[in-house]
Structure formats: structure tokens, C-alpha cells
Amino acid sequence: MLKKIKTPLDAKAVSSLKAGEEVLLSGVIYTARDQAHARLDQIIKNGDRLPLDLEGQVIYYCGPTPPGKRVIGACGPTTSGRMDAFTPVLLEHGAKGFIGKGRRSEEVANALREFKGIYLLAPGGAGALLSGKVKKCDIIAFEDLGPEAIYRLEVEDFPLVVGIDSAGRDVYERLKR
């Protein structure tokens, strides 16, 4: 059975999700890939104000293509491991969820457990399908990065699987067994 969850995420919603469960996510999510993460990290290190309030937010590892007939082009997930170095600090600053594809490091699983966050898996290769779940799209930061800018997406019933839950249980480890 699919669980429906809404952003911003709160502790109750996050703790209710278990590794391997399928969810439909609705609300606002923010895209951010490698270069945006590096800039966010530098802003935090400098003690400057972030371009978005991370409290309860979900970061989607995605670099969308230009829009065609929809509000956004293909918006499939990118490999999450490249953002592992940045994930703990974003959790520490209020982020609650991350969407991508692929395995995460033990450090990320530990940080998700410590800060009660969640890692969600989007179906790879389904960027065109996922774009149909995006109702609104705006660039909010780092426009010079093109597709790696931070976009604010309003999504409805965005299909995901819980990859690592807030207790640190990892669907990849479960599948390995």
C-alpha cells in the first residue's frame, strides 16, 4: 500500500516510514546537485544566510532539462553518493529528506538516524514520467549553474521508495540479505 506524505516533513511523518515502503510525496521539494551542494556548504561554512529555509525540506538530487510541453523537462534522479559529504551538514541545518538513486555511505545512514531524516529513491530512467508529477517550477538560487541551479518544485503524488529510514535501515542492505 502506498503511503501519502506531504512536505515540509515533520518528525511524525519521517518516523512512520520504513525502508522499502512505497510513498507518494506531495508539496514543495528543492533540486540541488553537486555544484549547488558545494555552494550551500560554503555559505554554511562562512556563516552566511542560506537562499532557502531548510527546516523540514526535501532535497532532490536532480538537474532538470528545459521545459517542453510541461512546466519542467525530464527530471530524473542523479546518483546520490556524490552528495554524501554534504548531507550531514544539511541535516544538521534542518533538511529532513533527500531524493536520489543509488546507495549512500554509512556516514549518511548514521546522520539520517541522528537527525531523524529519510533518504528516498526515485526511479532512475523515468525522468519524463516524473516531470508529469511537477505542477510548478521556479529557480530560487544559483541561476548561473543552469540545470544545477536550485529549483523549487511543487509536486503531486511523486512516486518514491524509502531507501534509508530514520532508524538507519537501508533497503540495499535488506535486499543483499
C-alpha positions as CSV (number, residue, x, y, z in Angstrom):
1,M,0.0,0.0,0.0
2,L,1.3,3.4,-0.9
3,K,1.7,6.0,1.8
4,K,1.0,9.6,1.0
5,I,3.2,12.2,2.7
6,K,3.5,16.0,2.4
7,T,6.2,18.5,2.7
8,P,7.6,20.0,4.7
9,L,8.3,16.8,6.5
10,D,7.8,16.6,10.3
11,A,9.2,14.0,12.8
12,K,5.9,12.1,12.8
13,A,5.8,11.6,9.0
14,V,9.5,10.7,8.8
15,S,9.4,8.2,11.7
16,S,6.3,6.5,10.2
17,L,8.3,5.5,7.1
18,K,10.2,2.2,6.8
19,A,12.9,1.1,4.4
20,G,11.3,-0.5,1.3
21,E,8.0,1.2,1.6
22,E,6.5,3.0,-1.4
23,V,5.3,6.6,-1.0
24,L,3.7,9.3,-2.9
25,L,5.1,12.7,-2.0
26,S,3.3,16.0,-2.5
27,G,4.3,19.5,-1.7
28,V,7.5,21.5,-2.3
29,I,10.8,20.0,-2.9
30,Y,14.1,21.6,-3.9
31,T,16.6,20.4,-6.5
32,A,20.3,20.5,-5.8
33,R,23.2,18.7,-7.4
34,D,27.0,18.8,-7.0
35,Q,27.7,22.4,-7.6
36,A,24.7,23.7,-5.6
37,H,25.7,21.5,-2.7
38,A,29.3,22.9,-2.8
39,R,27.9,26.4,-2.7
40,L,25.5,25.7,0.1
41,D,28.3,24.1,2.1
42,Q,30.5,27.2,1.5
43,I,27.6,29.5,2.6
44,I,27.2,27.5,5.8
45,K,31.0,27.5,6.5
46,N,31.0,31.3,6.0
47,G,28.1,31.7,8.4
48,D,26.0,33.4,5.8
49,R,22.3,33.1,5.2
50,L,21.1,30.2,3.0
51,P,19.0,31.0,0.0
52,L,16.3,28.7,1.4
53,D,15.0,27.7,4.8
54,L,16.0,24.0,5.1
55,E,13.7,23.3,8.0
56,G,11.7,20.1,7.2
57,Q,12.6,20.4,3.5
58,V,13.4,17.7,0.9
59,I,16.4,18.0,-1.4
60,Y,16.1,16.2,-4.8
61,Y,19.4,15.3,-6.5
62,C,18.2,16.3,-9.9
63,G,19.3,18.6,-12.8
64,P,16.1,19.1,-14.8
65,T,16.1,19.6,-18.6
66,P,14.5,22.6,-20.2
67,P,10.7,22.5,-20.3
68,G,8.8,21.3,-23.3
69,K,5.0,20.9,-23.1
70,R,5.2,20.7,-19.3
71,V,6.4,23.1,-16.6
72,I,9.7,21.2,-16.5
73,G,11.6,18.9,-18.7
74,A,12.8,15.4,-17.7
75,C,13.7,15.5,-14.0
76,G,15.1,12.1,-13.1
77,P,17.4,11.5,-10.1
78,T,21.1,11.6,-10.2
79,T,23.5,9.3,-8.3
80,S,23.3,10.3,-4.6
81,G,26.7,9.2,-3.5
82,R,28.4,12.4,-4.8
83,M,26.4,14.4,-2.3
84,D,27.4,12.2,0.7
85,A,30.0,14.7,2.0
86,F,27.3,17.4,2.2
87,T,24.3,15.5,3.5
88,P,25.2,15.5,7.3
89,V,25.6,19.3,7.4
90,L,22.3,19.8,5.6
91,L,20.5,17.5,8.0
92,E,22.1,19.5,10.9
93,H,20.6,22.7,9.4
94,G,17.1,21.3,9.2
95,A,16.7,19.3,6.0
96,K,14.6,16.1,6.6
97,G,14.7,14.3,3.3
98,F,16.8,13.6,0.2
99,I,15.7,12.0,-3.1
100,G,18.1,10.3,-5.5
101,K,19.2,7.0,-6.7
102,G,21.8,4.5,-5.5
103,R,23.5,3.6,-2.3
104,R,24.6,6.0,0.4
105,S,27.6,5.9,2.7
106,E,27.5,4.6,6.3
107,E,28.1,8.2,7.4
108,V,24.9,9.4,5.7
109,A,22.9,6.5,7.2
110,N,24.3,7.4,10.6
111,A,23.4,11.1,10.1
112,L,19.9,10.2,8.9
113,R,19.5,8.2,12.2
114,E,21.0,11.0,14.3
115,F,18.9,13.9,12.8
116,K,15.8,11.7,12.1
117,G,15.9,12.2,8.3
118,I,15.0,10.0,5.4
119,Y,16.5,9.0,2.0
120,L,14.0,8.4,-0.7
121,L,14.7,6.6,-4.0
122,A,13.2,7.9,-7.3
123,P,13.0,5.6,-10.3
124,G,16.1,6.0,-12.5
125,G,15.4,6.4,-16.2
126,A,11.9,7.8,-15.5
127,G,12.7,11.5,-15.8
128,A,9.9,12.2,-18.4
129,L,7.3,10.3,-16.3
130,L,8.4,12.2,-13.1
131,S,8.1,15.6,-14.9
132,G,4.4,14.9,-15.1
133,K,4.2,15.0,-11.3
134,V,5.7,18.5,-11.2
135,K,3.0,21.2,-11.1
136,K,5.2,24.3,-10.7
137,C,8.9,25.0,-11.2
138,D,10.9,28.1,-10.3
139,I,14.7,28.8,-10.0
140,I,15.4,30.1,-6.5
141,A,19.2,30.2,-6.3
142,F,22.4,29.9,-8.4
143,E,20.8,30.5,-11.7
144,D,24.3,30.7,-13.3
145,L,24.6,26.9,-12.7
146,G,21.9,26.2,-15.3
147,P,20.4,22.8,-14.7
148,E,22.4,22.5,-11.4
149,A,20.7,25.7,-10.0
150,I,18.4,25.2,-7.1
151,Y,14.8,24.8,-8.3
152,R,11.7,24.9,-6.2
153,L,9.3,22.3,-7.4
154,E,5.7,21.8,-6.4
155,V,5.0,18.1,-6.9
156,E,1.9,15.9,-6.5
157,D,2.0,12.2,-5.9
158,F,5.7,11.9,-6.7
159,P,6.4,8.2,-6.6
160,L,9.3,7.1,-4.3
161,V,10.6,4.2,-2.3
162,V,12.1,4.7,1.2
163,G,15.8,3.9,0.7
164,I,17.1,4.6,4.3
165,D,14.6,5.3,7.1
166,S,15.1,7.4,10.2
167,A,16.3,4.4,12.1
168,G,19.1,3.9,9.6
169,R,17.7,0.8,8.0
170,D,18.9,0.6,4.4
171,V,16.8,-1.1,1.7
172,Y,20.0,-2.1,-0.2
173,E,21.3,-4.0,2.9
174,R,17.9,-5.7,3.2
175,L,18.0,-6.8,-0.4
176,K,21.5,-8.0,-0.1
177,R,20.4,-10.4,2.7
